[in-house]
Amino acid sequence: MSDSRFPSLIAVDPDPAASSAALITADLCEPTLPAILHEKIERAAAYAKAARSSATRRAYDSDWAIFTAWCAVHSLTALPASPEIVAVFASDQANAGLNPSTIHRRVAAIGHHHRAGGYPAPTALPTAGRLAEVLAGIRAEHGGAKRQKHPADAAALRNMLAAIEGDGLRAVRDRAILGIGMAAALRRSEIVALEVDHVGIVPEGLRLTIARSKTDRAAQGAIIAIPEGSRIRPKALLLAWIAAAGHTDGPLFRRLSRTDALTSSPMSDRAVARLVQRYAAAAGYDPAHYAGHSLRAGFLTEGAAQGATIFKLQEVSRHKSVQVLSDYVRSAELFKNHAGAHFL
């Protein structure tokens, strides 16, 4: 006998078939909690991946592959790895002749992959003191002056441009890349990220929009002014490429096929580095001394030599700190107003 003073704890469904249909409909229309979380996790991972440049991701992946292979050879566990294992790995890398900056990047890559796998980075563990000492010792023992590529200054760039033969599509494109890359002090990743609508043509020259860069991870963008020019003439070189290519949107500098046919794909940043080395060699320079960064360094070197202030250089280069720029200015002014000029 039921007691009317207490509500029934069992709900009686007058139509079980309707209830089952409702449950099936709910399952089909609404994602379950695990599915929702999976989607959000993937989105979060995409944001985390975007926090690092594609070049950094490639380097980290390569470094991680080298570390895991080293662990396999020595029958050691790569994930998770103890600080002691990473310290021995770093020591082996130093003995193999790698420079300290590369070793430190590889240690950073190991930490990155540990965090991605849900483990703390070996350098963050309480037992990481010995690893820190090893890395400091590597810096002290193997450190030294940075081996920088030569800048493609005004004279070098003009020689490289003159070494490009013919007026075919590849020649026109490559001249534009050299001219614009140097004139706007662009990183090679910035060159290949340019799109047609990033180019503004004005009477004074060009207004180039840099939508995103290494130091602008928030993609706030920046506008670079490029004068018309009377020697390198970067505006004329770029307009010649735009006219020859004929595309009105999408990637500005596109990959060409083996037969020099225009494709819809942007160039790779590595292709820019190879391009600079190829024309450096054609102009009579040692290609081993040049790379994609030579264009950016060339603008800063030439600008400093011509008396541009650090702040005017910074307008173009977009360096966050003036410390790097001060090195270019200091190098350009080594003999200017020298303290010993009047008595040596």
C-alpha positions, 0 to 999 in steps of 0.5 A: 500500500502506498503512502500519499504523504511521500512522493513516489521515488520511481517515475512511471513512464506511460509510454516507454516507446516514446521515452526511448525515441526521445533518448535516441534523438537526444543522443543524435542531436547533442554531443556527449561530454567526452566529444565536446571535451575532445573538440576543445582539447584539439582546439587548445592544442591548435592554439598552443601549436600556433604560439610557436613559429613553423620554423621553431616547430620544425627545429623542435621536432628534429631535435626531439627525433635526435634525442629519442634516437640517442636514447634508443641507442643507449637503451634509455627512456626518452619520455619521461627523461631524467635530468641526468639523462639530458645532461649526458645527452647535452655533454655528448652533443658538445663533444660532437662539436655542436655549438652551445646555442644548438644544444640549448635549443635541443634541451628546450625541445626536450622540455617542450615535448615533455610538457606536451606529453603531460610531464614536467620538463627535465630542467624544471625538476628539483633534481635538475641542478646537475643539468644546469651545471653541465649546460653552464659548463658547455657555454663556458667551454664551447661558447664564443662569438656568434657565427653570423651570416654576411649581410647583403648590403647595398653593394652586395645586393646590386651584384646579386641582382645583376647576376640574375640572367634573363627576364623569365618569370623566375628571374623577375620573381627572384629579383623582387624577392631580393629587392623587397626582402632587403628594402623592408628588412624582412625575415624569410618567413615574412617574405613567404607570408606576404599576400598580394593585398599586403602591398599598397602602392603610393607615390613615394613607394610602397606601404607593405603590411606585415600581418604577422611575424616572429615578434608579433605573435598576437598578429597585430600587424605592422606597416613598413614604408619602402621608398621608390629608390633610385639604385636598387629600385625595390618598387619597380622590381615588385611591380614587375613581378606582379605584372608578370605573374598576373595573380590578384590575390593570395600569396605574393611570392609563389612557387614555380614548377620545374618549367617555371609555370606559376603555381598557387602555392606560396614559396617555402622559407627554405627556398628563400634561403637557397635563392639568396645563396644561389645568387650570392654564388653567381655574384662571386661570393662564398654562398656558405656565408649567406642565407635568408637573414642576409637580406634583413642584416643587409638593410640594417648594416647599410642603414647604419653605415649611411647614418640612420639612427637606431630608432629609424632602423627599428621602424623598419626592422620592428625589433622589440629591443634596440640592443641588437640594432646597437650592434649594427650601429656600433660596427658601422661606426668603429672608425668614425670619430675614433679616439686615436684618429688624431695621434695614431 
